[in-house]
Amino acid sequence: MLTDLLLPVLAFGTLLTGVLFALVAQHKTIERMKDPRAPKSTLAADKDSFGTPADV
């Protein structure tokens, strides 16, 4: 009986956690794209490939 309730709760809890994590990451990415002062990635076309990475 406990498994009948526990398994769906854990499954949907994990799914909800993944969706919330993705939404927060998307929001942070969009805000960083809007910021003109944010450092560019070394993969950007107008950034030196041998510079320090933006996240370091």
C-alpha positions in Angstrom: 0.0 0.0 0.0 2.8 2.4 0.8 4.5 1.7 -2.5 1.3 2.6 -4.4 1.5 6.1 -3.0 5.2 6.6 -2.6 6.3 5.7 -6.1 4.1 8.2 -8.0 5.0 11.0 -5.5 8.7 10.4 -5.9 8.4 10.2 -9.7 6.4 13.4 -10.0 8.6 15.1 -7.4 11.7 14.2 -9.5 10.0 15.4 -12.7 9.0 18.7 -11.0 12.5 19.3 -9.7 14.0 18.8 -13.2 11.5 21.2 -14.8 12.2 23.8 -12.1 15.9 23.4 -12.6 15.5 23.9 -16.3 13.4 27.0 -15.9 15.8 28.6 -13.5 18.7 27.8 -15.9 16.8 29.2 -18.8 16.0 32.4 -17.0 19.6 32.9 -16.0 20.8 32.3 -19.5 18.3 34.8 -21.0 19.3 37.5 -18.4 22.9 36.9 -19.3 22.2 37.3 -23.0 20.5 40.6 -22.3 23.4 42.0 -20.3 25.9 43.8 -22.6 28.6 43.8 -19.9 28.6 40.0 -19.5 31.9 38.4 -20.6 31.7 36.6 -23.9 32.4 32.9 -24.4 35.6 31.8 -26.0 33.4 30.1 -28.6 31.9 33.4 -29.8 33.0 34.6 -33.2 34.2 38.0 -31.9 36.2 36.7 -28.9 39.8 35.4 -28.8 39.9 31.6 -28.7 42.9 31.7 -26.4 41.4 34.0 -23.8 40.2 32.9 -20.4 36.7 31.3 -20.3 33.8 33.5 -19.2 32.9 31.3 -16.3 36.3 31.2 -14.7 
